Amino acid sequence: MTPLDLFLRACFAGFSLILLSVSVLAFKRYGEARLGIVAVAFGVFSLVSILTLASGFLGWDAFEMSSYLIALNIGILLCLYLAMLKR
């Protein structure tokens, strides 16, 4: 694993966990079902990001992703974050 891979994986995990916590807090505050679905989606992103980060250290080939795919996932999370801010 290169330093760039480690950096991207850590960014992916950290950003998805931050967005998960924000969406859970928003769901608790407003209680709308739509926000619950968003929280579940960010939960799935967080699970994937943690497994991707752990796969580099534990040798799990099933969860390996290329740097391009991780960068694409970070882009998707950024778009979702900007959509949440727009609301």
N, C-alpha and C positions, 0 to 999 in steps of 0.2 A: 504494500500500500504506500503510495507516494504521499508527501505532505499535502499536495493539492486535494487528493482523494479524502484524506482525513479531515481537512478543513471543510470541504463541501459536505461531507457526511455529518460533521458536528454542527454546521450551520443548518442543515436540513432538520436534524433532530431538535436543536434548540428553538428554531423558529416555529416548528410545528407544535412543540410543547407550549410555547408562549401563546400561540393562537388557540390551542385547546383550552388553556386556562381562561383566556378572554371570552371565548364562546360559552364556556360553562358558567362563568360569572354573569354573562348576559342572559343566559337561559334561566338562571336562578332569579335574576332581577325582574325579568319580564314574564317568564313562564309560558312563552309562546311555543307551540309545537314546532314551528319552522326553525326556531333557534335550537331546539333539541336535535333536529336533523342535522343542522350545521355542526353542533357539538359532536355528534356521532361521527360525522365525516372527518372532522379534525382529529378525533380519537383514532380513526383508522390511519390517517396520515402519520400520527405520532407513533403508532405501533409499527408501521412500515419503516419509519425513519430510525427508530431504536433498533429494530432488527437489522437494518442495513448497516448501522454503525457497529453493532455487535458482531456482524458477520466478518468484518475485517480482522477482528481480534481472535475470534473463535474458529475461523475457517469454515463457516457455513456457506457452501457454494450456492445454496438455493436462494439466498437473499443478496447475492452480489449484484451490484448495479454499476454501470459505467458512469464516468464523471458527467457525461452529457445527459444521461437520464436523471441523475441527481440534480443537475442544474435546471433541467426542465421542471422537475417537481418543485424546486425552490421558486421558479417563476410562477407556477400554478398557485402556490401558497401566497406569493406576493399579490397576485391578481385577486385572490379571495380576500386577502386582507384589505386591499384597496376598495373592494366592493362592500366590505363591512363598514369601512370608514365613511363611504358615500352615504350610507343609510343615515 
